[in-house]
């Protein structure tokens, strides 16, 4: 599989996946949300996926009618209580009848608590984490940043898990050995910058062969991670420098600032997905563009297919 290097390619790959195989099915938890209904309606019309909407039937239909959203080809299952709607959406995925869980009008924490409930067998070996995959004007491929939605301040073990979760997403996009940059404010180890000390520990781990199937380097500033010229000027020698696929940051604030600046100021296309469970979790917001919504659902479908293939090979 050739690596997928743009948002348009993500969407196209998801459509082609539906042509080759049975369409992926999305279980929408508490679906009475404009952005969510727009996303799944558009994705269904483009043959990216099918969906079942769990939630208050009347509310969902009122939103669809008032916003002229076509949900005629989507299945509705009525649950007036959002928590009950989420429970049954997760139950569908646990039973193998849904490939992706999508967050609707319910708190992310409440949905993920349900996903990880002992009532279901969806827990993975790593904690769940969010990766923003961005198509940035001027960068030669997709650029992932983690974690801006789940992990507030990752420690050593958690950063290792973020590397694994984020690399899985890029594996699903056709990258056999993703290039992972460990973020810091400087490109060298210094005691005044605690993140560089932590990144040095991770590098020692990587150089000992304990982080397989990806190329890791750090500490790296954002500019050295994405610009070969800047990396060369600073004497940084690594295949990751200037060619990073995944940027593992030091805090949730850092990830949000970087990704939102790119989205709002230079109109990067955003595709976000939560991994760490046996099925991916997709979420979109009202501020997302139509392209962002399509890309987010599409990448979730590609990750779902990759996870299913991995389980089949196990």
C-alpha positions as CSV (number, residue, x, y, z in Angstrom):
1,X,0.0,0.0,0.0
2,X,1.3,3.4,-1.0
3,X,1.4,5.9,1.9
4,X,-1.5,8.2,2.2
5,X,-0.2,11.7,2.2
6,X,-3.2,14.1,2.1
7,X,-6.7,14.5,3.5
8,X,-8.1,14.0,0.0
9,X,-6.3,10.7,-0.2
10,X,-7.7,9.6,3.2
11,X,-11.2,10.2,1.9
12,X,-10.5,8.5,-1.4
13,X,-8.9,5.5,0.4
14,X,-12.0,5.1,2.6
15,X,-14.3,5.1,-0.5
16,X,-12.1,2.5,-2.2
17,X,-12.1,0.4,0.9
18,X,-15.9,0.4,0.7
19,X,-15.7,-0.8,-2.9
20,X,-13.4,-3.6,-2.1
21,X,-15.0,-4.8,1.1
22,X,-18.3,-4.4,3.0
23,X,-18.8,-0.8,4.1
24,X,-17.6,0.0,7.6
25,X,-20.5,0.6,10.0
26,X,-20.5,3.5,12.5
27,X,-22.4,3.4,15.8
28,X,-23.3,7.0,16.7
29,X,-23.6,7.5,20.5
30,X,-26.3,10.1,21.3
31,X,-26.7,11.3,17.8
32,X,-28.8,14.4,18.3
33,X,-26.0,16.8,17.2
34,X,-25.9,18.9,14.0
35,X,-22.2,18.3,13.2
36,X,-22.5,14.6,13.8
37,X,-25.6,14.2,11.6
38,X,-23.9,16.3,8.8
39,X,-20.8,14.1,9.0
40,X,-22.5,10.7,8.9
41,X,-25.0,11.8,6.3
42,X,-22.3,13.1,4.0
43,X,-20.1,10.0,4.6
44,X,-23.0,7.7,3.8
45,X,-23.8,9.6,0.6
46,X,-20.1,9.3,-0.5
47,X,-20.1,5.5,0.2
48,X,-17.6,5.9,3.0
49,X,-19.7,4.1,5.6
50,X,-23.1,3.2,6.9
51,X,-24.3,4.3,10.3
52,X,-26.8,3.6,13.1
53,X,-28.0,6.6,15.1
54,X,-28.6,5.9,18.8
55,X,-30.5,8.6,20.6
56,X,-33.8,10.4,21.0
57,X,-35.7,9.7,17.7
58,X,-37.7,12.9,17.8
59,X,-34.8,15.2,18.6
60,X,-32.7,13.6,15.8
61,X,-35.4,14.0,13.2
62,X,-36.1,17.6,14.3
63,X,-32.4,18.5,13.8
64,X,-32.2,16.7,10.5
65,X,-35.4,18.4,9.2
66,X,-34.4,21.9,10.4
67,X,-30.9,21.7,8.9
68,X,-32.0,19.8,5.8
69,X,-29.8,16.8,6.6
70,X,-30.7,13.6,4.8
71,X,-30.8,10.7,7.2
72,X,-33.2,8.6,5.2
73,X,-30.6,5.9,4.6
74,X,-29.4,5.8,8.2
75,X,-30.9,3.4,10.9
76,X,-32.4,5.1,14.0
77,X,-32.6,3.4,17.4
78,X,-34.6,5.3,20.0
79,X,-33.1,5.9,23.4
80,X,-34.2,9.1,25.3
81,X,-31.4,8.9,27.8
82,X,-27.9,9.8,26.3
83,X,-26.1,7.4,28.6
84,X,-28.4,4.6,27.5
85,X,-27.9,5.6,23.9
86,X,-24.1,5.5,24.3
87,X,-24.2,2.1,26.1
88,X,-26.1,0.6,23.2
89,X,-23.9,2.1,20.6
90,X,-20.9,0.6,22.3
91,X,-22.7,-2.7,22.7
92,X,-23.2,-2.8,18.9
93,X,-19.4,-2.4,18.5
94,X,-18.7,-5.0,21.1
95,X,-21.0,-7.4,19.4
96,X,-19.1,-7.0,16.1
97,X,-21.9,-5.2,14.3
98,X,-20.1,-1.8,14.2
99,X,-16.5,-1.0,13.3
100,X,-16.4,2.6,14.6
101,X,-17.9,4.3,17.6
102,X,-18.7,8.0,17.0
103,X,-19.3,10.6,19.7
104,X,-22.5,12.5,19.5
105,X,-24.1,14.8,22.0
106,X,-22.5,13.3,25.1
107,X,-19.4,14.1,27.1
108,X,-16.2,12.4,25.7
109,X,-15.4,11.2,29.2
110,X,-18.8,9.6,29.6
111,X,-18.6,7.8,26.2
112,X,-15.0,6.5,26.8
113,X,-16.0,5.3,30.3
114,X,-18.6,3.2,28.6
115,X,-16.2,2.0,25.9
116,X,-13.9,0.8,28.7
117,X,-16.6,-0.7,30.9
118,X,-16.1,-4.3,32.1
119,X,-19.5,-5.0,30.5
120,X,-17.7,-5.1,27.2
121,X,-14.5,-6.6,25.7
122,X,-13.2,-3.5,24.0
123,X,-10.2,-2.6,26.2
124,X,-6.8,-2.5,24.5
125,X,-3.4,-2.9,26.1
126,X,-2.7,0.9,26.0
127,X,-4.8,3.7,27.4
128,X,-6.9,5.5,24.8
129,X,-5.4,8.6,23.2
130,X,-6.3,11.1,20.6
131,X,-4.2,11.9,17.5
132,X,-4.8,14.9,15.2
133,X,-3.7,14.1,11.7
134,X,-3.3,17.3,9.7
135,X,-3.0,18.1,6.0
136,X,-0.9,21.3,6.2
137,X,-0.3,23.6,3.3
138,X,3.4,23.6,2.6
139,X,4.2,20.3,4.2
140,X,4.9,17.3,1.9
141,X,2.7,14.8,3.7
142,X,0.3,14.3,6.6
143,X,1.5,15.4,10.0
144,X,0.2,13.8,13.2
145,X,0.2,15.4,16.7
146,X,-0.6,13.7,19.9
147,X,-2.2,14.0,22.5
148,X,-4.5,17.0,22.4
149,X,-7.6,15.4,23.8
150,X,-7.0,12.7,26.4
151,X,-3.6,12.7,28.2
152,X,-2.9,16.0,30.0
153,X,0.8,15.5,30.9
154,X,2.3,12.3,29.6
155,X,5.0,10.6,31.7
156,X,7.6,8.2,30.4
157,X,5.4,5.1,30.1
158,X,2.5,7.1,28.7
159,X,4.7,8.7,26.0
160,X,5.8,5.2,24.9
161,X,2.1,4.3,24.6
162,X,1.4,7.5,22.7
163,X,4.1,6.6,20.3
164,X,2.6,3.1,19.8
165,X,-1.0,4.4,19.4
166,X,0.0,7.2,17.0
167,X,2.2,4.9,15.0
168,X,-0.7,2.5,14.6
169,X,-2.7,5.3,12.9
170,X,0.1,5.9,10.4
171,X,0.5,2.2,9.8
172,X,-3.2,2.3,8.8
173,X,-2.3,5.1,6.4
174,X,0.4,2.9,4.7
175,X,3.5,4.0,6.6
176,X,5.5,0.9,7.5
177,X,7.9,2.7,9.8
178,X,6.5,6.0,11.0
179,X,9.0,8.8,11.9
180,X,8.3,10.0,15.4
181,X,9.6,13.3,16.7
182,X,9.7,14.0,20.5
183,X,8.7,17.6,21.1
184,X,10.6,20.1,23.1
185,X,11.5,23.9,23.1
186,X,15.1,23.0,22.2
187,X,16.9,20.4,20.1
188,X,19.3,19.2,22.8
189,X,19.2,17.8,26.2
190,X,19.4,20.4,29.0
191,X,18.6,20.1,32.7
192,X,16.6,23.4,32.6
193,X,14.1,21.7,30.2
194,X,12.5,18.7,31.9
195,X,11.0,17.5,28.6
196,X,14.4,17.0,27.1
197,X,15.5,14.7,30.0
198,X,12.3,12.6,29.5
199,X,12.9,12.5,25.8
200,X,16.5,11.4,26.3
201,X,15.1,8.4,28.4
202,X,12.8,7.5,25.5
203,X,15.7,7.8,23.0
204,X,17.8,5.4,25.2
205,X,14.8,3.0,25.1
206,X,14.6,3.3,21.3
207,X,18.3,2.9,20.8
208,X,18.1,-0.3,22.9
209,X,15.7,-1.7,20.4
210,X,12.7,-1.5,22.7
211,X,10.5,0.7,20.5
212,X,10.0,-1.4,17.3
213,X,8.4,-0.6,14.0
214,X,9.1,3.2,14.0
215,X,11.9,5.7,13.9
216,X,12.1,7.9,17.0
217,X,14.2,11.0,17.6
218,X,14.2,13.8,20.1
219,X,14.2,16.2,21.6
220,X,13.2,18.2,18.5
221,X,11.5,21.6,18.1
222,X,8.6,21.7,15.8
223,X,10.6,23.6,13.1
224,X,13.4,21.0,13.2
225,X,10.8,18.2,13.0
226,X,9.3,19.6,9.8
227,X,12.1,21.5,8.0
228,X,15.2,19.7,6.7
229,X,16.9,23.0,6.1
230,X,16.5,24.1,9.7
231,X,17.6,20.7,11.0
232,X,20.7,20.8,8.7
233,X,21.6,24.3,9.9
234,X,21.5,23.0,13.5
235,X,23.6,19.9,12.7
236,X,20.8,17.5,13.5
237,X,21.3,14.1,11.8
238,X,18.3,11.8,11.9
239,X,15.8,10.5,9.3
240,X,13.1,12.0,11.5
241,X,14.4,15.6,11.3
242,X,12.6,17.6,8.7
243,X,10.4,14.5,7.7
244,X,8.4,13.7,10.8
245,X,5.1,11.9,10.6
246,X,4.1,12.1,14.2
247,X,4.9,14.8,16.8
248,X,4.6,13.6,20.4
249,X,4.1,16.6,22.6
250,X,4.8,17.3,26.2
251,X,1.3,18.5,27.2
252,X,-2.3,18.7,26.1
253,X,-2.0,22.5,25.9
254,X,0.9,22.3,23.5
255,X,-0.9,19.9,21.2
256,X,-4.1,22.1,21.2
257,X,-2.1,25.3,20.5
258,X,-0.1,23.8,17.6
259,X,-3.0,22.1,15.9
260,X,-5.5,24.9,16.3
261,X,-3.1,27.5,15.0
262,X,-2.5,25.3,11.9
263,X,-6.2,24.8,11.4
264,X,-7.3,28.4,12.0
265,X,-4.5,30.4,10.5
266,X,-3.3,28.4,7.5
267,X,-6.5,26.2,7.0
268,X,-4.9,22.8,7.6
269,X,-7.4,20.0,7.1
270,X,-7.9,18.1,10.4
271,X,-8.8,14.4,10.9
272,X,-8.9,13.3,14.5
273,X,-9.3,9.8,15.9
274,X,-9.1,8.1,19.3
275,X,-7.3,4.8,19.5
276,X,-6.4,2.4,22.2
277,X,-9.6,0.3,22.3
278,X,-10.4,-2.5,19.9
279,X,-12.4,-0.1,17.7
280,X,-11.5,3.5,16.9
281,X,-13.6,6.4,18.3
282,X,-14.4,9.3,16.0
283,X,-15.4,12.7,17.0
284,X,-16.3,15.9,15.1
285,X,-17.3,19.4,16.3
286,X,-19.6,22.1,14.9
287,X,-16.6,24.2,14.0
288,X,-15.1,21.5,11.8
289,X,-15.3,22.2,8.1
290,X,-17.1,19.7,5.8
291,X,-13.7,18.4,4.7
292,X,-12.6,17.9,8.2
293,X,-15.7,15.9,9.1
294,X,-15.3,13.6,6.0
295,X,-11.6,13.1,6.8
296,X,-12.2,12.3,10.4
297,X,-14.8,9.6,9.7
298,X,-12.7,8.3,6.8
299,X,-9.5,7.9,8.9
300,X,-11.6,6.1,11.6
301,X,-12.8,3.6,8.9
302,X,-9.2,3.0,7.7
303,X,-8.0,2.5,11.3
304,X,-10.9,0.1,11.9
305,X,-10.0,-1.9,8.9
306,X,-6.3,-2.0,9.9
307,X,-7.2,-3.2,13.4
308,X,-9.5,-5.9,12.0
309,X,-6.7,-7.1,9.7
310,X,-4.3,-7.2,12.6
311,X,-6.7,-9.2,14.7
312,X,-7.1,-11.6,11.8
313,X,-3.4,-12.1,11.5
314,X,-2.9,-12.6,15.2
